[in-house]
Amino acid sequence: PGGVSRYLTKLRQSANYPDPLLGWLAIDGYGFHQGYFYAQKFIEQQVIPKDLSGYAFNVFDQGLGRSLWFVKGADIEEISRTIEAFPTPRQADLWSGIGLAATYAGGVNRDEMLSLKARGQAYLPEIAQGAAFAAKTRIRAGNLTEPTEMACQVLGGMSAPEASKITDLALEGIGSDYHLWRQRIQAYFVQEGVKP
């Protein structure tokens, strides 16, 4: 695993990578992979790869959060309990990943999505940012689904196309600063006040 995360960091920073901003998704994907295939170690024991540094830890945790949606079978109560067991500084990124996975993959009804929102109430801007990422991904691929639309309305208080547009607006002038991109999206939801 150490070699893998070093390789992903180099890949993300490579001048030859087609989009340095989206290169961060390699680290996110690594977090998802480790959580999904090695849940005992990375979710239950909360291990972080030793050779990640700086903001890569946050991005890893967003991917780890995405994996929770699948590892825990979209069980809102179990997901919430699992995230609460993590140290507080890691929880925001985990909730961001949950927002992304729940919005992209669906698998729950509106009442369950409302329950997810209530459980993650302290992290609504992060959850909404994850939902906006999912909306952008679906719209860019041309496969927007009803569950994604419903999740955006519940978690972000807006339609999936509106959430997707926020991700575009937040990109203006940031170059490859993935941290700033996520912060700007979250700040929008703080400013607009995602309703519990």
C-alpha positions, -999 to +999 in steps of 0.1 A: +000+000+000+028+025+007+041+023-028+006+027-042-002+059-024+033+073-033+026+064-069-009+081-068+006+113-053+032+114-081+006+108-107-016+136-093+014+160-094+026+150-128+027+177-154+016+151-180-016+143-161-045+156-183-063+175-155-042+181-123-074+191-104-091+158-111-058+140-104-068+143-068-095+117-076-068+091-077-063+096-040-101+096-034-103+063-054-075+049-032-095+057-001-125+040-016-105+010-026-089+005+008-123+010+026-142-014+003-116-042+001-099-038+035-128-026+056-115-042+088-082-024+086-093+010+072-128+014+086-129-007+118-093+000+128-092+034+112-057+030+097-044+058+075-017+050+049+016+063+064+030+079+033+001+102+026+007+138+037-011+171+038-044+174+021-041+139+007-054+126+041-086+146+036-091+133+001-084+097+012-111+101+038-136+114+013-130+082-007-132+061+024-165+078+032-178+068-002-169+032+005-189+032+037-221+036+017-215+002+001-197-016+029-225-007+053-252-015+027-267+021+028-277+015+064-280+050+076-278+042+113-248+020+109-230+045+087-236+073+112-224+051+141-193+042+122-184+078+113-190+089+149-164+063+160-137+081+140-117+110+154-136+143+150-111+158+125-118+130+101-156+131+102-163+160+078-144+143+049-161+110+056-196+127+055-186+144+022-179+110+008-212+097+021-230+126+004-213+118-029-221+080-027-256+084-015-264+109-043-247+090-070-256+054-061-290+060-044-306+028-031-327+046-004-361+063-004-367+100+004-374+093+041-341+074+044-323+103+027-339+127+052-327+104+080-292+106+065-294+144+065-306+144+101-278+121+112-251+142+095-266+175+106-233+189+119-218+183+085-245+195+061-222+217+039-198+187+035-227+163+027-241+188+002-207+193-014-205+155-019-240+156-034-230+184-058-200+164-070-223+134-077-247+156-096-218+170-117-206+135-124-240+122-135-248+153-156-214+152-173-219+116-182-254+122-194-270+097-170-289+118-144-312+096-124-343+102-103-325+091-071-297+116-078-322+144-083-341+135-051-309+133-031-298+168-043-331+182-033-330+166+001-293+171+009-286+203-009-320+220-012-317+223-049-320+204-082-292+183-095-285+207-124-283+236-099-259+217-077-238+208-107-236+244-117-222+253-082-193+230-089-185+249-121-188+283-105-165+272-077-138+263-102-132+298-114-096+309-109-085+281-087-062+262-110-056+227-096-064+236-059-088+207-051-090+218-014-101+253-024-127+238-049-143+218-021-141+247+003-159+270-021-187+246-027-191+240+010-190+278+017-219+282-008-240+258+012-230+275+045-239+309+030-272+297+016-279+277+048-287+241+040-318+235+061-318+206+086 
